[in-house]
Amino acid sequence: MLAALLTALLLVLAVPTGLPVSLVGTAQAAPPRQEPGAPVHLDLVELSPTSLAPDGVLEAQVEVTNTSSKPLTDVDLELRTRAPRVTDRALLAQWQEDTQPDAVGAPVATSAAHTIQPGESAVLTVRTSAKELGYSPEPYFWGTRRVSLTVVSEDRPLAALRSFVVWRPADAEEEITQSVLLPVTSADDVPLAIRPEVDWWLDPALLEAPARAMDPTTPSDGGGEQETADPLGTVTYAPDPAAVTAAEELTAAAPGRTILARPYAQADLVSLQQAGTGPLTAAVQQADARVRDQLEADLTGPTTGLPAASATADLIDAQIRAGAKALVLPSAVLRADPASNTTPSSIGQYTSEAGSVPVIAPDPELSTEFTLLTAEADTEQIRQRLLAETATIASEYTDSPRHLVIAPSAEAGLDTQAAEQVLEAMQEAPWIRAGRTDALLEAAQQETWTTSPLGDEENLLALGNVGPIDVSAASPAPEGRWQHIDQRSHPSPLDPQRLQTLSRTEEELVSLGEVMEDETALEEPRRKILEGLARRWRTDPQGHAQHIEDVTEQVAALRGEIAVVPASGYNVISDTAGVPITITNRLDTPITVRPLVTSDKPLVRIAPSDPVVVPAGGQVDVMVEVDAIANGSVTLTTVVATADGRPLSEPVSTPLTVNPSWENWTTLLLVIAMGVLVVVGVLRARRVGSTTRAPGVAGPEDPEELARSGRSTPDTHSKETR
């Protein structure tokens, strides 16, 4: 009854939340809860050794807490086992979920008796030699065995834990290769990520620590008094120390391991493509390229994934069309029978009309168990389950080698100490050989694989070439394995209008960056824009809207530091005049800009201005040449722009009165007046000169001359008269 309830609950939990980082959903095989009403609570402290040899000793330690109101007397711990080897992985989940006291057969060993008072705990230890367990010493029969640990008080069974031990005779040779593909999406993942045996599914944004504006009232690193605010208003920028440490540690640990790169800041490439936001896609690609250039390691990607319960061929094709170069999908999505008794390697090649990409296909059961390694988990139970799973896989009958991948969920919040204990146990296990995930990628590229369990001893048993017809949504089955299901709902892409808003904001940042001498102030808003593209916003539209509003306001505030000082108005009374424009820069870095002036009427012609440098916290006056064409009033609109004319500031309007003909008429009148004065002066000079001239000698005029001039005619009669 309890097992059925647990299974139903876990199936509900496995419904995807729309986040691709959680490929296998929430774990379906959590360590069992105690029976309701049981007077004790049990925790498995230790079960050793990792691998039990014929001459070894099996020891178990269980912490027993008295949850009743009465003392428990004569409390001991009984150890029982099942001799047959486990060959069906479904039995592992069924066995571990059972918390009923085990009364099958006599106990192999019993601990010393204890008395436990109400609310108190005691650690009970039971041990036995391997010979007492009755396992076959033949190497062929190596593998997983079931053990139970039952707490008894006064011969009355109270509760039990069920776990596993791996029986490994000395001559057993079977093994599997295994890689742990660790999600590295936050600074909290770094302590575990720097372990040498793990590969990364990395958000490249963690390799950069953007500068941010420091609050001058924030307490200094040394604590105590607060810093005094800068009276000049100078802004100090510095990266988050935790982000710097994470980036440095990851950069140093990157060489030598396989790194699958998520889209930068976990951007939703499909949403970007559907929204047609070219500037945002370019920003993601540029950030990714910047990281690749700086890192001394190869990055495979962008590598994307889908939750198992909502995986479809159409969604996979959309990922490829959006630019995915590799995929991470649970193997159950691509296997014809997820519960088959032979587990293939975690690699395949997916091919469709959208393209062809390698698929890393982690084992869903192993990945789910590893995801359980949180601070609240029963680490030892999970450790034993993982060892049992891997041993059962390694003991499966096949001639071909296999390479499995464990990929826990990025949402898990893994406990570093718990995960390290499991990783160390895997290193100790003789049936597990550590490998690198890039070996699988190489096998996909060269197709050095087989799909037959009875293939050969050189090529990997793998998923091989798969396509849309092979894709099915999957989730945990009631019996503990995985099964195909009808596809469950998948969150809709990010709102295109919101992405367009971010795209415009990104373009504004690009323009600001081109004019600023020092772009440090832009690092934080640039990162916030990229963070606004993450897939996680699909399930949080309200949070997405708030994030976009915040970053838009931040960029608008930066643009507001560049402005034009408005003027009351200008008058132009000539054909050409210079109009002064004042540009202010309240940023803490010089900018190179030019004023862009336009008129609302074609009464003037405005000459383009050359770029000018405006000092940090200062201003400059720029003379803009205006050619007057006709009389009238116009409105000049001025913005501060980049060298190629992209506006940076808010427009400022200024009235301008133009009267170029006034100058022409004035000049003409002056010329006429001067001409009149000259004529008058000449006339007066003549008049005054005739009255003061000296008289000449009067004499008779020549009659012939007079006749020639027409003033008189000769007197012919007088001569005749004489």
C-alpha positions in Angstrom: 0.0 0.0 0.0 2.7 2.5 1.0 4.8 1.6 -2.0 1.9 2.3 -4.3 1.2 5.6 -2.7 4.9 6.6 -2.9 5.0 5.6 -6.6 1.9 7.7 -7.4 3.3 10.7 -5.6 6.6 10.4 -7.4 4.9 10.1 -10.7 3.2 13.4 -10.0 6.5 15.0 -9.0 8.1 13.9 -12.2 5.8 16.1 -14.3 8.2 18.6 -15.9 8.2 22.2 -14.9 9.3 23.4 -18.3 12.9 23.7 -17.4 15.2 21.7 -19.7 17.9 21.5 -17.1 15.7 19.0 -15.2 15.9 16.2 -17.8 14.5 13.4 -15.6 12.1 15.3 -13.4 12.1 14.9 -9.7 13.5 11.7 -8.4 11.0 8.8 -8.3 13.1 6.6 -5.9 13.7 8.6 -2.8 14.7 6.6 0.2 11.6 5.2 1.8 9.7 6.8 4.6 9.2 5.0 7.8 5.9 3.2 8.4 3.2 5.5 9.9 3.0 4.9 13.7 6.3 3.2 13.9 8.0 3.9 17.3 11.4 4.4 15.7 13.1 6.3 12.9 16.0 4.7 11.0 18.9 6.2 9.2 21.5 4.2 7.5 24.8 5.5 8.7 27.2 3.2 6.9 27.2 0.0 4.9 30.6 -1.3 4.0 32.6 -2.3 2.1 32.0 -0.8 -1.3 32.8 -4.2 -2.9 32.5 -7.3 -0.7 35.1 -10.0 -1.4 34.9 -13.6 -0.3 37.3 -12.9 2.6 35.7 -9.7 3.5 33.4 -8.5 6.4 30.1 -6.9 5.9 29.3 -4.2 8.5 26.2 -2.0 8.8 25.5 0.9 11.1 22.0 2.2 11.6 21.0 5.2 13.8 17.8 4.4 15.6 15.7 7.2 17.1 13.0 6.5 19.6 10.0 8.6 18.4 7.6 7.1 21.0 6.8 8.3 24.5 8.1 5.2 26.2 11.6 3.7 26.6 12.6 0.9 24.1 14.5 -1.9 25.8 16.5 -4.8 24.4 16.7 -3.1 21.0 18.9 -4.8 18.5 19.6 -4.8 14.7 19.1 -7.9 12.6 20.9 -8.5 9.3 19.3 -10.7 6.6 20.1 -11.2 3.0 18.9 -12.8 -0.3 21.5 -15.0 -1.9 20.3 -14.7 -5.5 21.9 -12.1 -7.7 19.7 -9.2 -8.8 19.5 -9.1 -12.6 16.5 -6.9 -13.1 16.9 -3.3 -12.2 13.2 -3.0 -11.4 13.8 -5.2 -8.3 16.2 -2.6 -6.9 13.5 0.1 -6.5 10.9 -2.4 -5.3 13.3 -3.7 -2.6 14.4 -0.3 -1.3 10.8 1.0 -1.1 9.7 -1.7 1.3 9.9 -0.6 5.0 8.1 -3.6 6.5 10.1 -5.6 9.0 11.8 -8.5 7.3 10.9 -11.8 8.9 12.1 -14.1 6.0 14.5 -16.6 7.4 16.8 -16.3 10.4 19.0 -13.3 10.7 22.6 -13.8 9.5 23.9 -11.5 12.3 22.5 -9.5 15.2 23.9 -6.4 17.0 24.3 -5.9 20.7 21.1 -4.9 22.6 20.5 -1.3 23.6 18.0 0.7 25.6 16.8 3.9 24.0 14.9 6.6 25.9 12.1 8.6 24.2 13.6 11.2 21.9 17.1 9.8 22.1 19.1 7.9 19.4 21.6 5.1 19.3 23.8 3.7 16.6 23.4 0.0 16.3 26.2 -1.9 14.5 25.9 -5.4 13.0 28.7 -7.3 11.2 29.3 -10.6 9.6 31.9 -12.4 7.5 31.2 -12.9 3.8 31.3 -16.6 4.3 28.2 -16.4 6.5 26.2 -14.8 3.7 26.1 -17.8 1.5 27.0 -16.1 -1.8 28.5 -18.2 -4.6 32.3 -17.7 -5.0 32.1 -18.2 -8.7 33.1 -15.1 -10.6 30.2 -15.4 -12.9 27.8 -14.9 -10.0 29.2 -11.6 -8.9 26.8 -8.7 -8.7 24.2 -7.0 -6.5 22.7 -8.7 -3.4 19.8 -7.6 -1.3 20.2 -7.0 2.5 17.7 -6.0 5.1 18.3 -4.3 8.5 15.4 -4.8 10.9 15.2 -3.1 14.3 13.7 -5.4 17.0 12.7 -4.5 20.6 12.2 -7.4 23.0 11.9 -9.7 20.0 9.2 -7.5 18.4 10.1 -6.2 14.9 9.6 -2.4 14.8 10.9 -1.2 11.4 13.4 -2.0 8.7 15.7 -0.6 6.1 16.5 -2.4 2.9 19.7 -1.9 1.0 22.3 -3.6 -1.1 25.8 -5.0 -1.2 27.9 -5.8 -4.2 29.4 -9.2 -4.1 32.7 -9.3 -6.1 34.9 -12.4 -6.2 38.5 -11.7 -7.1 38.3 -13.2 -10.6 35.3 -11.2 -11.7 36.2 -8.9 -14.7 33.1 -7.3 -16.0 33.0 -3.5 -15.9 31.4 -0.5 -17.4 32.8 3.0 -18.2 31.0 5.8 -16.5 31.0 9.6 -16.7 29.3 12.1 -14.4 28.0 15.1 -16.4 27.5 17.7 -13.7 25.2 20.7 -14.3 27.2 23.8 -13.6 24.8 26.7 -13.6 25.5 28.7 -10.5 28.4 29.5 -8.1 27.0 26.9 -5.7 27.9 24.1 -8.1 31.6 25.1 -8.3 33.0 23.2 -5.2 31.8 19.9 -6.7 32.5 20.8 -10.3 36.2 21.3 -9.7 36.6 17.6 -8.7 38.7 16.1 -11.5 36.5 13.1 -12.2 33.4 15.0 -13.3 32.5 16.6 -16.7 30.5 19.7 -17.0 27.3 20.8 -18.7 28.2 24.4 -18.2 26.6 27.8 -18.4 29.5 29.8 -19.9 28.3 32.9 -18.1 29.9 31.6 -15.0 33.3 32.1 -16.5 32.8 35.9 -16.5 32.2 38.2 -13.5 30.6 41.4 -14.8 31.3 44.7 -12.9 28.5 46.2 -11.0 27.9 49.6 -9.5 29.0 49.6 -5.9 26.8 51.3 -3.3 29.1 53.8 -1.5 27.1 53.2 1.8 27.8 49.5 1.7 29.9 48.3 4.6 33.5 47.6 3.6 34.8 44.0 3.4 36.3 44.5 6.8 33.0 45.3 8.4 32.5 48.1 10.9 32.0 51.6 9.7 30.3 52.4 6.4 32.2 54.1 3.7 31.6 57.8 3.2 29.7 58.7 0.0 31.9 60.3 -2.7 31.0 64.1 -2.7 31.8 64.2 -6.4 29.3 61.4 -7.2 31.9 59.2 -8.7 30.6 55.7 -9.3 32.8 52.7 -8.4 32.4 49.5 -10.4 33.6 46.1 -9.2 32.6 42.5 -9.9 31.0 40.3 -7.2 33.9 38.7 -5.3 32.0 35.3 -5.2 31.5 35.5 -9.0 35.2 36.3 -9.5 36.2 33.3 -7.3 33.8 31.0 -9.2 35.1 32.1 -12.6 38.7 31.7 -11.6 38.2 28.3 -10.1 36.3 27.1 -13.1 38.8 28.5 -15.6 41.6 26.8 -13.8 39.8 23.5 -13.6 38.5 23.4 -17.2 41.5 21.9 -19.0 41.4 18.1 -19.4 37.7 17.5 -19.0 34.7 17.4 -21.3 32.6 20.6 -21.3 29.2 20.7 -22.9 28.3 24.4 -23.1 24.7 25.5 -22.5 23.6 28.7 -24.4 25.2 31.7 -22.6 23.1 32.5 -19.5 20.9 29.5 -20.4 19.2 31.5 -23.2 16.1 30.1 -24.8 17.3 29.8 -28.4 13.9 28.5 -29.7 12.1 31.6 -28.3 14.7 33.9 -29.7 14.4 32.4 -33.1 10.6 32.5 -33.1 10.5 36.1 -31.9 13.0 37.2 -34.7 15.2 39.1 -32.3 18.4 39.3 -34.2 20.2 41.7 -31.8 19.6 39.3 -28.9 20.7 36.3 -30.8 23.9 38.1 -31.8 24.5 39.2 -28.2 24.3 35.6 -27.0 26.6 34.4 -29.7 29.1 37.2 -29.1 29.2 36.4 -25.3 29.7 32.7 -26.1 32.5 33.4 -28.5 34.2 35.7 -26.0 34.3 32.9 -23.4 35.6 30.4 -25.9 38.4 32.7 -26.9 39.5 33.1 -23.3 39.2 29.5 -22.1 42.0 27.0 -22.5 39.5 24.1 -23.2 37.1 23.1 -25.9 33.4 23.7 -25.5 30.8 21.6 -27.2 27.7 23.4 -28.0 25.4 25.1 -27.7 24.1 22.0 -26.0 20.4 21.9 -25.1 18.0 19.5 -23.6 14.3 18.7 -22.9 12.5 17.1 -20.0 11.7 13.5 -20.5 8.0 13.8 -19.9 7.5 16.4 -22.6 10.0 15.4 -25.3 8.8 15.2 -28.8 10.5 15.1 -32.2 9.0 18.5 -33.1 10.6 20.0 -30.0 13.9 18.4 -30.7 13.8 19.7 -34.2 13.1 23.2 -33.0 16.2 23.0 -30.8 18.3 22.0 -33.8 16.9 24.8 -36.0 17.6 27.3 -33.2 21.3 26.4 -33.3 21.8 23.4 -31.0 25.0 21.5 -31.8 24.4 18.7 -29.4 21.5 17.4 -27.2 21.2 15.9 -23.8 18.1 13.7 -23.5 17.3 10.8 -21.1 18.0 7.5 -22.8 14.4 6.4 -22.1 13.2 9.0 -24.6 15.1 7.2 -27.4 15.0 3.6 -26.4 12.4 1.3 -27.9 12.0 -0.4 -24.5 13.3 1.7 -21.6 13.0 -1.3 -19.2 15.0 -3.8 -21.3 17.5 -6.0 -19.5 20.5 -4.6 -21.5 21.5 -1.0 -20.9 23.1 0.7 -23.9 25.8 3.4 -23.8 24.6 6.9 -23.4 25.1 8.1 -27.0 23.3 8.3 -30.2 23.1 10.4 -33.4 19.7 12.1 -34.0 19.0 12.9 -37.6 15.9 14.6 -39.1 15.0 17.3 -41.7 16.2 19.9 -39.1 19.7 18.5 -39.1 21.9 15.9 -37.4 23.4 16.2 -34.0 25.0 13.9 -31.4 22.8 13.0 -28.4 24.2 12.4 -24.9 21.6 10.1 -23.4 22.1 9.8 -19.6 20.7 6.8 -17.8 17.5 8.2 -16.1 17.6 5.9 -13.1 21.2 6.7 -12.2 20.7 10.4 -12.9 17.6 10.5 -10.7 19.3 8.8 -7.8 22.2 11.2 -8.0 19.8 14.1 -8.0 18.6 13.0 -4.5 22.0 13.8 -3.0 20.8 16.9 -1.1 21.5 18.0 2.4 18.3 16.3 3.7 19.0 13.0 1.9 20.0 9.7 3.4 23.3 9.7 1.6 24.3 6.1 2.5 21.1 4.7 1.1 21.5 6.6 -2.1 25.2 5.6 -2.3 24.3 1.9 -2.0 21.5 2.2 -4.6 23.8 3.8 -7.1 26.5 1.1 -6.5 23.8 -1.5 -6.9 22.5 0.0 -10.1 25.9 0.2 -11.7 26.8 -3.3 -10.6 23.6 -4.7 -12.0 24.2 -2.9 -15.3 27.8 -4.2 -15.5 26.7 -7.8 -14.8 24.2 -7.7 -17.7 25.1 -10.2 -20.4 26.6 -8.5 -23.4 29.8 -8.8 -25.5 30.1 -5.1 -26.2 31.6 -2.4 -23.9 29.3 0.3 -22.5 29.8 3.8 -21.4 27.1 5.3 -19.2 26.5 8.9 -18.3 25.0 10.2 -15.0 23.5 13.7 -15.4 21.8 15.0 -12.2 19.2 17.8 -12.5 20.4 21.4 -12.3 17.6 22.1 -10.0 18.7 19.5 -7.4 20.8 21.7 -5.1 23.3 18.9 -4.6 25.0 18.7 -1.3 28.8 18.8 -2.0 29.8 16.5 0.8 27.1 13.9 0.0 28.0 13.9 -3.7 31.7 13.6 -3.0 31.1 10.5 -0.9 29.3 8.9 -3.8 31.9 9.9 -6.3 34.6 8.5 -4.0 32.7 5.2 -3.7 32.4 5.0 -7.5 36.1 5.4 -7.7 36.6 2.5 -5.3 34.2 0.2 -7.2 36.2 -2.3 -9.3 33.3 -2.7 -11.8 33.3 1.1 -12.6 35.9 2.6 -14.9 36.0 6.4 -15.0 35.6 7.9 -18.5 35.2 11.2 -20.2 32.0 12.2 -22.0 33.9 13.3 -25.1 34.7 9.6 -25.8 31.0 9.2 -26.5 31.0 12.2 -28.8 33.9 10.8 -30.7 32.1 7.4 -31.0 29.1 9.3 -32.5 31.3 11.1 -35.0 33.1 8.0 -36.1 30.1 5.6 -35.6 32.3 3.2 -33.7 29.3 1.5 -32.1 26.9 -1.3 -32.4 23.2 -1.7 -31.5 23.4 -5.4 -30.8 24.2 -6.8 -27.3 26.0 -9.6 -29.0 28.1 -7.3 -31.2 31.8 -7.3 -30.6 34.3 -6.4 -27.9 35.5 -3.2 -29.5 32.5 -1.1 -30.5 30.3 0.4 -27.9 26.8 -0.9 -27.4 24.9 2.3 -28.1 21.6 3.8 -29.2 23.1 4.3 -32.7 21.3 6.4 -35.3 17.9 7.6 -34.2 15.3 9.9 -35.7 11.9 11.4 -35.1 10.2 8.0 -35.1 12.3 6.9 -32.2 11.3 9.8 -29.9 8.7 9.2 -27.1 8.0 11.0 -23.9 8.9 9.0 -20.8 8.5 8.9 -17.0 9.1 6.5 -14.1 6.9 3.4 -14.1 5.2 2.1 -11.0 7.6 -0.8 -10.8 10.6 1.5 -10.6 11.8 1.5 -14.2 10.9 4.0 -16.9 8.1 3.7 -19.5 6.9 5.6 -22.5 3.9 7.9 -22.0 1.7 10.4 -23.9 3.5 13.7 -24.1 2.7 16.0 -21.2 2.2 19.8 -21.6 5.3 21.9 -22.5 5.5 25.5 -21.5 5.0 28.0 -24.2 8.0 30.0 -25.6 8.8 33.4 -24.1 6.5 36.3 -25.0 7.8 37.7 -28.3 6.8 41.3 -27.4 8.8 41.1 -24.2 11.8 39.8 -26.2 11.3 42.7 -28.6 11.5 45.1 -25.7 14.7 43.5 -24.6 16.0 43.6 -28.2 15.5 47.4 -28.3 17.2 47.8 -25.0 20.1 45.7 -26.3 20.4 48.0 -29.3 20.5 51.0 -27.0 23.3 49.4 -25.0 25.3 48.8 -28.2 24.9 52.4 -29.1 26.1 53.5 -25.7 29.0 51.2 -25.8 30.2 52.7 -29.1 30.4 56.3 -27.7 31.8 55.5 -24.2 35.5 55.4 -23.7 35.1 53.0 -20.8 32.2 50.5 -21.0 32.5 49.2 -17.5 29.1 50.7 -16.5 27.4 48.6 -19.2 28.6 45.2 -18.0 25.8 44.7 -15.5 22.9 45.7 -17.7 24.4 43.6 -20.5 24.4 40.5 -18.3 20.8 41.3 -17.1 19.6 41.4 -20.7 21.1 38.0 -21.4 19.7 36.6 -18.1 16.3 37.8 -19.3 16.5 35.3 -22.2 16.7 32.2 -20.0 14.3 29.3 -20.4 13.3 29.4 -16.8 11.2 32.5 -17.5 8.7 30.3 -19.4 7.2 29.2 -16.1 7.4 32.6 -14.5 5.9 35.2 -16.9 5.3 37.7 -14.1 8.9 37.5 -12.9 10.0 37.8 -16.5 8.0 41.0 -17.0 9.5 42.5 -13.8 13.1 41.6 -14.8 12.6 43.3 -18.2 11.2 46.4 -16.5 14.1 46.6 -14.2 16.8 46.3 -16.9 15.0 48.7 -19.2 14.9 51.3 -16.5 18.6 50.8 -15.7 19.5 51.4 -19.4 17.2 54.4 -19.6 18.9 55.9 -16.6 22.3 55.5 -18.3 21.0 57.1 -21.5 19.6 59.9 -19.4 23.1 60.9 -18.3 23.6 62.2 -21.9 21.5 65.2 -22.7 21.1 68.4 -24.7 20.7 71.6 -22.7 17.5 73.3 -24.0 17.6 77.0 -25.2 14.8 79.6 -25.1 15.2 80.2 -28.9 17.3 81.6 -31.7 17.0 84.3 -34.3 18.8 84.1 -37.7 18.9 87.4 -39.7 21.5 86.3 -42.2 21.8 83.6 -44.9 24.2 81.5 -42.7 24.6 81.4 -39.0 26.0 79.2 -36.3 23.5 77.9 -33.7 25.1 76.9 -30.4 24.2 73.4 -29.0 25.2 72.5 -25.5 25.8 68.7 -24.8 26.2 67.5 -21.2 27.7 64.1 -20.1 27.0 63.0 -16.5 28.6 59.6 -17.1 31.9 58.9 -15.4 33.7 58.3 -18.7 34.3 60.5 -21.8 32.0 60.1 -24.7 32.4 60.8 -28.4 29.1 62.0 -29.9 27.7 64.5 -32.3 24.5 66.6 -32.2 21.8 65.6 -34.7 19.6 68.6 -35.5 16.5 68.5 -37.7 13.9 71.1 -38.6 10.2 70.7 -38.9 10.0 73.0 -42.0 12.1 73.3 -45.1 13.0 76.9 -44.4 16.6 76.1 -43.3 19.3 73.8 -44.3 21.4 72.3 -41.4 24.9 71.2 -42.0 26.1 68.0 -40.4 28.3 68.3 -37.3 31.6 66.5 -36.6 31.9 64.2 -33.6 33.0 65.9 -30.4 34.4 64.5 -27.2 32.5 65.4 -24.1 34.5 64.9 -20.9 33.2 62.8 -18.0 30.9 64.9 -15.9 31.3 67.9 -18.2 29.7 69.6 -21.2 30.7 71.1 -24.5 29.2 73.7 -26.9 28.9 72.8 -30.5 28.2 75.3 -33.3 25.8 73.9 -35.8 25.8 75.7 -39.2 22.3 76.7 -40.4 21.6 78.1 -43.9 18.5 80.2 -44.2 16.4 79.6 -47.3 13.2 81.6 -46.6 11.6 83.7 -43.9 9.6 82.1 -41.2 9.6 80.3 -37.8 10.8 76.7 -37.4 11.4 74.3 -34.6 14.8 72.7 -34.3 14.9 69.2 -32.7 18.2 68.2 -31.3 19.4 64.8 -30.0 22.8 63.5 -29.1 23.7 60.7 -31.5 26.5 58.3 -32.3 28.8 59.0 -35.2 26.5 57.2 -37.6 23.4 59.0 -36.4 21.8 56.6 -33.9 20.1 58.7 -31.2 21.3 58.5 -27.6 19.4 61.2 -25.8 15.8 62.4 -25.6 15.0 65.0 -28.2 15.0 68.7 -27.2 13.0 71.2 -29.3 14.0 74.9 -29.7 12.2 77.6 -31.7 14.1 79.4 -34.5 13.1 82.6 -36.3 14.6 83.0 -39.8 14.6 86.3 -41.8 17.4 86.3 -44.4 15.6 88.9 -46.7 15.8 91.6 -44.0 19.5 91.8 -44.5 19.2 92.1 -48.3 16.6 95.0 -48.2 18.6 96.8 -45.6 21.7 96.6 -47.7 19.8 97.8 -50.8 18.3 100.8 -49.0 21.7 101.8 -47.7 23.2 101.6 -51.2 20.4 103.8 -52.6 20.8 106.3 -49.8 24.5 106.5 -50.4 23.9 107.1 -54.1 21.4 109.9 -53.4 23.9 111.5 -51.1 26.6 111.4 -53.8 24.3 113.0 -56.4 23.2 115.7 -54.0 26.8 116.5 -53.2 27.8 116.9 -56.8 24.9 119.2 -57.5 25.6 121.3 -54.6 29.3 121.5 -55.5 28.3 122.8 -59.0 25.9 125.3 -57.7 28.3 126.7 -55.2 31.1 126.7 -57.7 29.3 128.9 -60.4 28.9 131.8 -58.1 32.4 132.0 -57.0 34.2 131.5 -60.3 36.3 134.4 -61.7 34.9 136.3 -64.7 36.4 135.7 -68.1 37.2 138.3 -71.0 34.1 139.0 -73.1 34.5 139.3 -76.9 32.5 138.9 -80.0 31.6 135.3 -80.9 32.4 133.8 -84.2 29.3 133.9 -86.3 30.3 130.7 -88.1 30.7 128.9 -84.9 27.4 130.1 -83.7 25.7 129.0 -86.9 27.4 125.6 -86.6 26.1 125.1 -83.1 22.5 126.1 -84.1 22.3 128.9 -81.6 22.4 131.6 -84.5 22.7 132.1 -88.2 25.1 134.5 -90.1 23.7 138.0 -90.9 24.0 138.1 -94.7 21.9 141.2 -95.1 24.2 143.5 -93.2 27.0 142.9 -95.6 24.9 143.6 -98.5 23.7 146.7 -96.8 27.1 148.0 -96.4 
